[in-house]
Amino acid sequence: MVDYHAANNQSSAGGAQTYMEQENDWDRDLLLDPAWEKQQRKTFTAWCNSHLRKAGTQIENIEEDFRDGLKLMLLLEVISGERLPKPERGKMRVHKINNVNKALDFIASKGVKLVSIGAEEIVDGNAKMTLGMIWTIILRFAIQDISVEETSAKEGLLLWCQRKTAPYKNVNVQNFHISWKDGLAFNALIHRHRPDLIDYDSLRKDDPVTNLNNAFEVAEKHLDIPKMLDAEDIVGTLRPDEKAIMTYVSCFYHAFSGAQKAETAANRICKVLAVNQENEQMMEDYEKLASDLLEWIRRTIPWLENRTQEKTVNDMQAKQEDFRDYRCVHKPPKVQEKCQLEISFNTLQTKLRLSNRPAFMPSEGRMVSDINGAWHTLEGAEKGYEEWILSEIRRLERLEHLAEKFHQKAAIHESWTDGKETMLTQKDYETSTLSEVKALLRKHEAFESDLAAHQDRVEQIAAIAQELNELDYYDSASVNTRCQKICDQWDVLGALTQSRKESLERTEKQLESIDELYLEYAKRAAPFNNWMEGAMEDLQDMFIVHNIEEIQGLITAHEQFKSTLSEANKEREAIQSIQAEVQKIAQSNGIKLSGANPYTTITPESIDNKWEKAMAMVPLRDNALQEELNRQNSNDTLRAKFATQANTVGAYIQDKMEEIGRISIEMNGTLEDQLTSLKEYQKNIMSYMPEINKLESFHQLIQEALIFDNQYTSYTMEHLRVGWEQLLTTIARTINEVENQILTRDAKGISQEQLYEYRASFNHFDKDHSGALMAEEFKACLISLGYDVENDKQGDGEFSRIMGIVDPNGSGAVTFQAFIDFMSTETTDTDTADQVIASFKILAADKNYITAEELRRELPPDQAEYCIARMAPYTGHDAVPGALDYMSFSTALYGESDL
């Protein structure tokens, strides 16, 4: 049932009355024109019956059937929806007049001024007055409420017709008489709203009867609009009756206005659902991206925390190369994903605030703070892994150096001990002469001296083996075996030496002769020979240094050694002079020498040979030290290059960080200009990337050269990487903040001037340029914008309410984005749950529930199914099978209850 009697306010009633007074000044003589009277009788009768049939009755003769006032009162009750006073059932004239007066009084109570229409004329069956009264009723209840762009009822109805038929050829609605004679306007109205009912292109302007009959039949069959005129009556009249046409057209207006309301309601719901679907998609995208990033971090951290030791420096350097590949190839895309995740989260929250939706709360463990925490843990593991790799490389270098030194000293010692056990166990003294025994005894004393000299080497070998064990050398077992063998052999040599000495001393009394000169030679040659062996060991000793100071220390020690060679050469010549003296004495006394010194195996030739070898090693040692000095100088140059580039990059990052801080506070121009400037600024920053890559190449050269310190700069590569990432992230966040401000401005309808005012007020009170206002600063800002919060006390009043909105977490600080959101909420309107409920109520034909069939009929398929899947069953007292609760669904969209 079409509601023709919606309550009107005072102003609309006044406007309608003015129009009706003008309409009542009709030419009643024209009404008596047979053609017009016939049209009005048919139209008004059909209009009355379209309402009376709802009460189960109708009229046949319009001036006769209203004479007793009963059907007239019934008609008014049906079209108004109100109860009239109880009618009088008597058949007398007075009863009929009273009933008609009750009807006329009701009409007058609706603000209608009846001119020259009395109850007696209606009771007497005055056709002119009866038709005038029905026209007055039609005006009040069918046409008065029609208004388009604040026009009067007639003008509004005409404007509605003009707009609906404007696209159609051969239709030009200018009035309510001649413009409708060819029937095309009626067909155009139907086709505009129900194109499935009319084949408009098949209609011809020169066949008005067919056009009119087609429109009237379609309206009666499909739109429930009774046929109120005959096509022949309209075509056969020079000027069709305006009131009849208006009455007929108003039925079309009311038939289609309900569809218009449903369309509007459906559009509102589609808009709300589209926003909700888009937000849900963004939430799903965020959850997936966050899960993937956290999963990558979860997989990466155990790799970075793995401290499995390698056996060689090359193996550890391979790990270092894998770590460098992770830093340069695998991590940078994840840094971008993390930045994009924060931007997506901020954009989603902004959209939710703008669409009056509750804030998005990610799944447990997927908050931005959780991701930042995991990222912080990742970077901590990364830093620890890099430090561990460097320390392991140093440890393995130290181990390899010690192992080489151990095997070198062990080989020298084993070479020296070779045959010593056989020598100490022989019984040659039993058959020797006294001189020979004495010689053997002196020789043994020389051997003891040599043995004592080798004690230090054995202790050094044992100390090196102990250190290799403490440093967890991978081949400690073989080292320990060799060291134990040397120690055991050393104990045996000591015991055998003591045993042979005792044997020689027992026979010493029987032996007298001894060559003192040989003995002196042996005593002096042994330590000198040992010194030469030690010098040769030192000249062949491997060294490892990390800076110029260490190599210069070795060069200084080497120069000091060379300064002692002159004295050593004098000692060599002195020893050789003893042997020469022996030869001289023997020749002068005719003594035949056996050719060998009985007290020592060290011959003058061996001393000279070792001396020549030692002298040949000196320049080789000079060259080795000079090459190492050159390498350290090269390393120092690398340090200086890295330091120069690092100091430049560090200063650049610091300057740009301070600069972006100022830019975010002092930006002028429109938000679009600010966004363009920031993106240009971001592009300019990214153009500095080659300098970062250049620094990375220097850092790689330093690591490959095993340089572990740099006195020329306080910057580390890790420090600069973090600073560069922070700079890029800060710029991206600033750009995102401006984009969100544009989104807020466009969605909330805030003008550019308002945004300037808000930004200027915020910056004025942000004294420390931190990008946030403390509570007292924010209160001063509100007072400057006209808010009366000066006398509010802590914990109550308007200011506390506002702080609860802009700082829900109670941090005590208000960001500029929160400030903008609050001001936009204060100055603009948004969709509400009540508006959505009202829209669903229209689609449900005023019921408290809606069915799946109604949703599928009124909404697009995907959004209809979206609603059906999420609406709970309706459980009210008037519920029917399949009823759905659209009220709880609508409130849930805005976070007021759970689905």
MARTORGU-470081 format. One record per residue (C-alpha): x, y, z; residue number from 1. Coordinates in pm, whole numbers, plus 50000, padded with zeros to 5 digits. Layout:
X;Y;Z;NUM
...
END
This chain:
50000;50000;50000;1
50140;50341;49897;2
50149;50587;50187;3
49992;50910;50064;4
49946;51062;50408;5
50295;51109;50557;6
50298;51388;50812;7
50412;51723;50676;8
50568;52008;50869;9
50413;52349;50905;10
50593;52505;50611;11
50503;52230;50363;12
50139;52239;50469;13
50131;52613;50415;14
50284;52581;50067;15
50037;52311;49970;16
49742;52518;50093;17
49852;52814;49880;18
49873;52588;49575;19
49536;52433;49648;20
49376;52775;49685;21
49508;52855;49339;22
49375;52530;49202;23
49034;52588;49359;24
49001;52907;49158;25
48915;52685;48864;26
48678;52767;48588;27
48382;52561;48702;28
48210;52634;48374;29
48484;52441;48199;30
48413;52146;48426;31
48073;52122;48268;32
48236;52071;47929;33
48114;51725;47834;34
48454;51594;47725;35
48636;51714;48035;36
48354;51604;48268;37
48363;51258;48114;38
48741;51236;48159;39
48723;51356;48520;40
48440;51116;48604;41
48637;50820;48471;42
48968;50926;48626;43
48833;51027;48969;44
48609;50717;48987;45
48901;50487;48903;46
49125;50670;49152;47
48865;50635;49431;48
48809;50267;49354;49
49187;50200;49360;50
49172;50288;49731;51
48820;50170;49820;52
48897;49819;49697;53
49143;49792;49986;54
48837;49816;50211;55
48644;49566;49998;56
48409;49808;49820;57
48385;50049;49524;58
48164;50313;49362;59
47976;50313;49033;60
47845;50668;49012;61
48068;50928;49170;62
47796;51185;49250;63
47541;50927;49374;64
47754;50687;49577;65
47905;50963;49800;66
47570;51126;49882;67
47519;50945;50217;68
47881;51026;50321;69
47959;50666;50423;70
48191;50572;50135;71
48337;50921;50143;72
48442;50875;50507;73
48570;50525;50427;74
48777;50666;50137;75
48936;50926;50367;76
49017;50662;50630;77
49188;50439;50368;78
49403;50712;50211;79
49491;50884;50541;80
49536;50580;50760;81
49342;50759;51036;82
49008;50688;51200;83
48722;50935;51141;84
48432;50988;51383;85
48173;50713;51381;86
47926;50772;51093;87
47548;50794;51139;88
47359;50501;50987;89
47021;50670;50943;90
46868;50717;50598;91
46735;51066;50661;92
46880;51372;50488;93
47013;51510;50816;94
47211;51189;50876;95
47370;51213;50530;96
47456;51584;50576;97
47618;51507;50912;98
47831;51229;50761;99
47943;51450;50469;100
48024;51733;50714;101
48242;51493;50917;102
48432;51412;50599;103
48465;51780;50502;104
48579;51869;50855;105
48849;51601;50835;106
48967;51742;50502;107
48973;52093;50651;108
49174;51961;50949;109
49448;51865;50707;110
49501;52231;50615;111
49278;52229;50308;112
49056;52535;50244;113
48729;52423;50083;114
48590;52694;49858;115
48216;52687;49775;116
48181;52317;49862;117
47905;52237;50115;118
47762;51916;50251;119
47414;51992;50111;120
47548;52010;49754;121
47717;51672;49792;122
47406;51517;49944;123
47200;51663;49659;124
47429;51494;49405;125
47579;51812;49257;126
47823;51667;49002;127
48036;51983;48977;128
48079;52011;49355;129
48138;51638;49398;130
48410;51635;49133;131
48563;51947;49290;132
48567;51781;49632;133
48734;51464;49494;134
48995;51680;49314;135
49062;51856;49645;136
49115;51516;49812;137
49348;51404;49529;138
49548;51726;49560;139
49586;51687;49935;140
49663;51317;49960;141
49813;51222;49624;142
49986;51532;49484;143
50062;51769;49771;144
50354;51558;49903;145
50528;51558;49565;146
50820;51801;49579;147
51133;51817;49362;148
51395;52078;49452;149
51152;52269;49678;150
50894;52330;49400;151
50517;52328;49447;152
50328;52002;49408;153
50220;52058;49048;154
50558;52197;48947;155
50738;51917;49131;156
50531;51650;48955;157
50592;51820;48619;158
50969;51849;48688;159
50978;51479;48786;160
50810;51385;48457;161
51046;51605;48255;162
51355;51450;48416;163
51237;51092;48376;164
51137;51136;48008;165
51423;51365;47900;166
51631;51089;47730;167
51338;50969;47513;168
51283;51085;47155;169
50952;51251;47057;170
50873;51324;47425;171
50862;51684;47549;172
50653;51719;47866;173
50558;52085;47918;174
50210;52050;48075;175
49947;51802;48190;176
49724;51805;47880;177
49857;51824;47523;178
50203;51679;47611;179
50036;51345;47695;180
49798;51306;47393;181
50027;51084;47184;182
50081;50837;47472;183
50463;50838;47437;184
50513;51020;47767;185
50318;50747;47956;186
50524;50474;47786;187
50851;50662;47854;188
50772;50682;48228;189
50710;50308;48245;190
51018;50221;48032;191
51243;50446;48242;192
51162;50247;48557;193
51066;49908;48409;194
51236;49866;48069;195
51135;49501;48071;196
50765;49594;48032;197
50782;49832;47731;198
50946;49802;47388;199
50974;50177;47347;200
51153;50171;47011;201
50854;49992;46852;202
50612;50279;46936;203
50511;50537;46671;204
50418;50896;46740;205
50145;50882;46473;206
49959;50600;46652;207
49850;50763;46982;208
49562;50522;47055;209
49789;50219;47042;210
50049;50400;47254;211
49795;50504;47519;212
49628;50162;47537;213
49968;49993;47566;214
50071;50217;47856;215
49732;50189;48037;216
49719;49809;47999;217
50080;49759;48116;218
50023;49991;48414;219
49705;49808;48515;220
49857;49460;48471;221
50207;49506;48616;222
50204;49827;48824;223
49865;49793;48995;224
49751;50128;48849;225
49383;50104;48746;226
49285;50225;48402;227
49146;50574;48465;228
49095;50702;48107;229
49014;50564;47766;230
49261;50632;47487;231
48978;50751;47258;232
48869;51012;47515;233
49218;51165;47525;234
49283;51149;47151;235
48935;51273;47064;236
48969;51583;47281;237
49147;51894;47159;238
49288;51956;47508;239
49270;51664;47757;240
49157;51746;48109;241
49460;51860;48311;242
49328;51732;48644;243
49254;51389;48504;244
49601;51364;48355;245
49761;51490;48680;246
49566;51233;48881;247
49670;50955;48643;248
50039;51068;48639;249
50050;51099;49021;250
49966;50727;49039;251
50275;50659;48826;252
50486;50881;49053;253
50376;50696;49370;254
50415;50357;49204;255
50777;50432;49114;256
50875;50634;49423;257
50881;50314;49630;258
51124;50159;49382;259
51338;50474;49403;260
51353;50445;49783;261
51447;50076;49756;262
51717;50162;49503;263
51855;50432;49730;264
51848;50196;50027;265
52019;49923;49826;266
52286;50168;49709;267
52355;50273;50068;268
52389;49911;50179;269
52611;49830;49879;270
52835;50122;49968;271
52864;50012;50332;272
52926;49649;50236;273
53184;49745;49973;274
53379;49941;50234;275
53358;49648;50474;276
53470;49398;50209;277
53764;49616;50109;278
53869;49654;50474;279
53845;49279;50530;280
54064;49216;50224;281
54324;49462;50359;282
54309;49282;50696;283
54367;48945;50526;284
54657;49089;50324;285
54811;49234;50643;286
54775;48904;50829;287
54939;48710;50543;288
55226;48956;50500;289
55284;48967;50877;290
55275;48585;50901;291
55522;48547;50612;292
55761;48805;50759;293
55744;48653;51108;294
55797;48304;50960;295
56106;48428;50773;296
56240;48583;51095;297
56162;48260;51283;298
56356;48057;51027;299
56647;48303;51007;300
56717;48354;51380;301
56821;47988;51447;302
57064;48014;51155;303
57211;48333;51303;304
57227;48173;51650;305
57407;47862;51522;306
57756;47859;51674;307
57888;47538;51521;308
58263;47582;51505;309
58465;47513;51190;310
58809;47361;51171;311
58983;47605;50938;312
58991;47975;50856;313
58870;47900;50501;314
58559;47728;50637;315
58480;48025;50859;316
58539;48268;50572;317
58286;48067;50370;318
58038;48127;50653;319
58129;48495;50646;320
58054;48504;50271;321
57715;48338;50334;322
57641;48604;50596;323
57742;48882;50355;324
57507;48731;50093;325
57227;48731;50352;326
57295;49097;50432;327
57305;49216;50070;328
57055;48985;49896;329
56807;48826;50137;330
56752;49093;50401;331
56686;49412;50192;332
56354;49279;50046;333
56242;49194;50399;334
56323;49549;50513;335
56092;49670;50234;336
55821;49424;50341;337
55843;49543;50700;338
55812;49907;50591;339
55517;49822;50360;340
55352;49632;50644;341
55360;49938;50872;342
55227;50159;50589;343
54943;49914;50513;344
54853;49893;50883;345
54839;50273;50920;346
54634;50312;50598;347
54387;50043;50710;348
54341;50207;51050;349
54284;50542;50881;350
54019;50394;50649;351
53847;50224;50942;352
53836;50551;51135;353
53703;50739;50831;354
53427;50481;50772;355
53333;50485;51143;356
53450;50124;51191;357
53630;49984;51495;358
54008;49979;51481;359
54174;49669;51333;360
54330;49438;51591;361
54564;49185;51422;362
54583;48826;51540;363
54783;48756;51854;364
55152;48788;51783;365
55103;48982;51458;366
55083;49337;51595;367
55325;49593;51447;368
55491;49600;51790;369
55531;49220;51777;370
55692;49245;51434;371
55921;49525;51556;372
56014;49310;51856;373
56090;49010;51635;374
56289;49237;51401;375
56486;49371;51699;376
56562;49013;51806;377
56670;48935;51448;378
56908;49230;51439;379
57049;49134;51780;380
57111;48778;51656;381
57259;48923;51337;382
57503;49143;51529;383
57601;48853;51758;384
57654;48623;51460;385
57882;48871;51284;386
58088;48926;51601;387
58111;48549;51652;388
58235;48492;51295;389
58507;48755;51336;390
58614;48617;51674;391
58619;48263;51531;392
58837;48373;51238;393
59080;48531;51485;394
59076;48218;51701;395
59138;47987;51406;396
59418;48207;51278;397
59575;48193;51621;398
59528;47813;51632;399
59680;47759;51288;400
59976;47977;51381;401
60027;47789;51709;402
59990;47449;51540;403
60249;47540;51276;404
60480;47668;51546;405
60427;47349;51750;406
60509;47118;51460;407
60812;47328;51364;408
60960;47316;51715;409
60868;46949;51753;410
61040;46864;51427;411
61357;47049;51534;412
61350;46875;51872;413
61289;46531;51722;414
61573;46593;51478;415
61801;46679;51770;416
61702;46376;51979;417
61744;46137;51690;418
62013;45882;51792;419
62064;46027;52136;420
61930;45718;52314;421
62171;45493;52119;422
62461;45721;52206;423
62374;45724;52575;424
62339;45346;52599;425
62664;45245;52429;426
62950;45087;52647;427
63248;45238;52464;428
63415;45353;52787;429
63479;44996;52897;430
63750;44947;52633;431
63872;45306;52611;432
64193;45449;52743;433
64207;45693;53025;434
64231;45983;52788;435
63946;45844;52592;436
63734;45800;52906;437
63817;46147;53019;438
63723;46261;52674;439
63400;46068;52695;440
63329;46225;53034;441
63388;46575;52903;442
63186;46495;52597;443
62904;46382;52823;444
62927;46704;53021;445
62894;46895;52695;446
62591;46682;52609;447
62435;46764;52945;448
62490;47130;52871;449
62323;47081;52534;450
62041;46885;52702;451
61983;47166;52949;452
61976;47414;52663;453
61701;47206;52496;454
61490;47205;52814;455
61338;47542;52719;456
61235;47409;52380;457
61059;47110;52536;458
60877;47340;52778;459
60776;47565;52487;460
60641;47263;52298;461
60437;47154;52602;462
60310;47511;52657;463
60199;47541;52294;464
60023;47204;52315;465
59845;47318;52634;466
59730;47640;52464;467
59602;47448;52162;468
59398;47230;52399;469
59259;47536;52580;470
59161;47696;52245;471
58983;47372;52141;472
59207;47296;51841;473
59032;47043;51617;474
59343;46819;51585;475
59433;46832;51955;476
59453;46451;51973;477
59748;46423;51733;478
59917;46723;51900;479
59877;46565;52243;480
60012;46232;52114;481
60320;46393;51965;482
60375;46612;52271;483
60344;46313;52503;484
60592;46118;52295;485
60842;46407;52314;486
60796;46437;52691;487
60832;46064;52746;488
61143;46058;52530;489
61278;46357;52720;490
61236;46171;53050;491
61415;45869;52906;492
61700;46091;52782;493
61731;46244;53127;494
61746;45905;53294;495
61997;45771;53038;496
62211;46083;53070;497
62230;46043;53445;498
62313;45672;53411;499
62598;45730;53161;500
62740;46011;53372;501
62757;45784;53674;502
62933;45514;53470;503
63192;45758;53334;504
63261;45901;53680;505
63325;45553;53817;506
63596;45504;53558;507
63729;45859;53575;508
63990;45767;53843;509
64145;45522;53602;510
64167;45780;53324;511
64409;46074;53350;512
64472;46229;53025;513
64228;46477;52875;514
64269;46745;52624;515
64170;47066;52802;516
64174;47250;52481;517
63916;47019;52324;518
63710;47058;52636;519
63719;47435;52617;520
63626;47415;52252;521
63335;47189;52327;522
63210;47409;52610;523
63218;47721;52401;524
63102;47563;52076;525
62793;47401;52229;526
62618;47720;52354;527
62730;47907;52043;528
62586;47633;51826;529
62266;47639;52031;530
62252;48018;51993;531
62287;47980;51615;532
62011;47721;51608;533
61792;47951;51815;534
61875;48243;51586;535
61789;48034;51281;536
61462;47933;51447;537
61380;48297;51513;538
61473;48398;51159;539
61240;48129;51023;540
60967;48195;51283;541
60624;48277;51133;542
60455;48595;51246;543
60104;48744;51228;544
60028;49112;51293;545
59719;49335;51258;546
59861;49686;51247;547
60168;49893;51165;548
60276;49921;51529;549
60308;49543;51565;550
60516;49498;51248;551
60734;49792;51341;552
60796;49622;51678;553
60913;49309;51497;554
61138;49515;51268;555
61289;49689;51572;556
61358;49353;51738;557
61515;49226;51416;558
61740;49530;51393;559
61847;49474;51753;560
61931;49113;51663;561
62140;49227;51368;562
62329;49465;51597;563
62451;49159;51800;564
62595;48978;51497;565
62928;49154;51525;566
62985;49020;51877;567
62860;48679;51772;568
63108;48672;51486;569
63389;48752;51730;570
63275;48456;51944;571
63274;48231;51635;572
63627;48343;51548;573
63737;48282;51907;574
63598;47927;51898;575
63762;47862;51565;576
64094;47995;51708;577
64079;47723;51981;578
64066;47454;51714;579
64350;47626;51532;580
64553;47627;51853;581
64497;47251;51890;582
64631;47194;51543;583
64928;47419;51613;584
65018;47241;51939;585
64980;46901;51777;586
65206;46997;51490;587
65462;47158;51714;588
65468;46852;51945;589
65431;46588;51676;590
65101;46459;51812;591
64877;46256;51578;592
64518;46359;51615;593
64233;46126;51543;594
64064;46405;51351;595
63763;46443;51582;596
63709;46628;51904;597
63639;46365;52167;598
63420;46605;52370;599
63179;46728;52109;600
63033;46650;51769;601
63030;47014;51678;602
63296;47068;51418;603
63437;47400;51300;604
63290;47322;50958;605
62943;47279;51104;606
62976;47608;51291;607
63083;47786;50972;608
62804;47623;50772;609
62538;47723;51025;610
62682;48072;51044;611
62662;48108;50665;612
62305;47977;50667;613
62210;48219;50944;614
62369;48508;50757;615
62176;48410;50443;616
61849;48409;50642;617
61896;48767;50763;618
61814;48939;50427;619
61526;48696;50374;620
61391;48802;50712;621
61440;49166;50612;622
61236;49112;50295;623
60957;48927;50478;624
60927;49204;50739;625
60932;49473;50469;626
60656;49295;50273;627
60444;49274;50588;628
60510;49643;50654;629
60392;49722;50301;630
60079;49511;50355;631
60002;49691;50681;632
60052;50027;50505;633
59804;49909;50240;634
59561;49807;50514;635
59602;50148;50673;636
59516;50307;50337;637
59201;50092;50325;638
59113;50209;50676;639
59156;50572;50571;640
58940;50524;50256;641
58665;50354;50454;642
58686;50616;50729;643
58664;50906;50479;644
58359;50754;50309;645
58202;50648;50641;646
58241;50995;50793;647
58084;51149;50481;648
57792;50903;50476;649
57739;50929;50852;650
57723;51310;50837;651
57487;51290;50538;652
57248;51051;50719;653
57256;51267;51033;654
57184;51585;50833;655
56900;51422;50640;656
56744;51281;50957;657
56740;51630;51109;658
56620;51778;50781;659
56324;51539;50744;660
56230;51620;51103;661
56213;51990;51015;662
56033;51925;50687;663
55757;51726;50855;664
55690;52024;51085;665
55744;52317;50847;666
55572;52184;50529;667
55364;52443;50341;668
55135;52435;50038;669
54854;52191;49964;670
54875;51832;50088;671
54924;51724;49726;672
55215;51970;49692;673
55359;51842;50020;674
55323;51481;49898;675
55491;51566;49567;676
55775;51745;49749;677
55823;51454;49989;678
55833;51200;49705;679
56084;51419;49519;680
56282;51442;49844;681
56264;51062;49876;682
56389;51026;49517;683
56677;51263;49597;684
56767;51053;49903;685
56759;50732;49698;686
57002;50891;49450;687
57260;50876;49732;688
57248;50493;49721;689
57568;50466;49507;690
57762;50625;49794;691
57625;50358;50029;692
57725;50086;49781;693
58070;50243;49751;694
58105;50228;50130;695
57990;49862;50124;696
58265;49784;49868;697
58528;49946;50096;698
58389;49748;50389;699
58415;49424;50190;700
58781;49498;50103;701
58851;49562;50473;702
58692;49234;50576;703
58877;49044;50305;704
59202;49200;50431;705
59108;49080;50785;706
59118;49432;50926;707
58939;49436;51262;708
58990;49794;51388;709
58994;50146;51248;710
59129;50437;51446;711
59024;50692;51183;712
58647;50675;51238;713
58395;50595;51507;714
58143;50469;51252;715
58088;50099;51187;716
57919;49954;50881;717
57641;49816;51100;718
57580;50159;51252;719
57556;50323;50909;720
57330;50046;50770;721
57086;50094;51058;722
57097;50475;51013;723
57030;50445;50638;724
56737;50208;50696;725
56596;50444;50961;726
56624;50739;50720;727
56436;50554;50443;728
56172;50434;50691;729
56122;50787;50833;730
56068;50933;50484;731
55822;50654;50396;732
55629;50713;50721;733
55615;51090;50658;734
55479;51029;50305;735
55224;50785;50446;736
55115;51044;50707;737
55045;51303;50431;738
54861;51039;50223;739
54645;50959;50525;740
54577;51332;50574;741
54463;51353;50208;742
54245;51047;50264;743
54100;51207;50579;744
54041;51536;50400;745
53868;51377;50100;746
53661;51133;50304;747
53554;51385;50569;748
53512;51687;50344;749
53764;51898;50534;750
53877;52204;50339;751
54242;52284;50272;752
54207;52598;50484;753
54087;52389;50780;754
54384;52156;50744;755
54618;52460;50733;756
54455;52596;51047;757
54484;52262;51226;758
54847;52217;51120;759
54937;52575;51219;760
54771;52537;51561;761
54936;52201;51621;762
55284;52324;51519;763
55246;52641;51727;764
55202;52444;52047;765
55451;52168;51953;766
55740;52366;52104;767
55993;52083;52102;768
55903;51977;51742;769
55849;51620;51859;770
55540;51566;51642;771
55316;51520;51947;772
55146;51744;52205;773
55150;51682;52579;774
54820;51715;52766;775
54864;52084;52863;776
54988;52176;52514;777
54686;52000;52363;778
54448;52183;52599;779
54600;52518;52495;780
54559;52417;52131;781
54189;52335;52185;782
54132;52668;52360;783
54290;52846;52062;784
54037;52668;51836;785
53741;52783;52047;786
53686;52487;52279;787
53576;52573;52633;788
53808;52341;52828;789
54012;52596;53027;790
53848;52526;53365;791
53819;52147;53328;792
53971;51954;53618;793
54172;51640;53589;794
53954;51331;53530;795
53624;51499;53439;796
53475;51751;53199;797
53494;51801;52822;798
53875;51792;52805;799
53889;51448;52967;800
53632;51322;52718;801
53839;51455;52427;802
54161;51309;52570;803
53989;50970;52589;804
53922;50996;52215;805
54263;51120;52092;806
54474;50924;52345;807
54284;50598;52416;808
54600;50428;52548;809
54667;50701;52805;810
55020;50773;52684;811
54984;51143;52765;812
55074;51252;52412;813
54854;51340;52112;814
54987;51279;51759;815
54895;51505;51467;816
54704;51218;51300;817
54492;51164;51613;818
54434;51543;51630;819
54319;51551;51263;820
54090;51248;51315;821
53926;51420;51612;822
53876;51753;51434;823
53738;51577;51122;824
53495;51380;51341;825
53384;51704;51509;826
53318;51886;51179;827
53179;51615;50943;828
52905;51356;50930;829
52952;50983;50870;830
52733;50686;50806;831
52587;50536;51122;832
52440;50205;51222;833
52095;50370;51250;834
52114;50484;50886;835
52203;50134;50769;836
51920;49983;50979;837
51676;50231;50823;838
51794;50129;50476;839
51744;49759;50552;840
51398;49839;50692;841
51298;49993;50357;842
51416;49682;50170;843
51223;49466;50419;844
50895;49660;50362;845
50892;49792;50723;846
50937;49444;50875;847
51175;49384;51167;848
51344;49109;50966;849
51446;49045;50607;850
51457;48729;50400;851
51731;48589;50177;852
51499;48626;49877;853
51456;48999;49945;854
51831;49048;49980;855
51902;48868;49652;856
51634;49074;49477;857
51754;49415;49600;858
52135;49375;49625;859
52411;49265;49384;860
52476;48889;49410;861
52812;48902;49590;862
52695;49151;49852;863
52361;48973;49898;864
52547;48648;49972;865
52784;48841;50200;866
52487;48957;50412;867
52314;48616;50411;868
52631;48444;50533;869
52675;48689;50824;870
52318;48767;50936;871
52192;48572;51238;872
51842;48417;51231;873
51570;48653;51349;874
51407;48532;51677;875
51139;48794;51737;876
50773;48709;51806;877
50684;48786;51442;878
50959;48565;51297;879
50890;48346;50995;880
51100;48060;50852;881
51418;48196;50692;882
51389;48539;50863;883
51725;48715;50912;884
51817;48975;51179;885
51944;49281;50989;886
51954;49505;51303;887
52229;49316;51487;888
52419;49279;51158;889
52410;49658;51101;890
52528;49743;51452;891
52807;49485;51423;892
52936;49663;51112;893
53015;49962;51335;894
53160;49761;51622;895
52861;49814;51856;896
52805;49440;51907;897
52938;49103;51790;898
52806;48924;51481;899
END
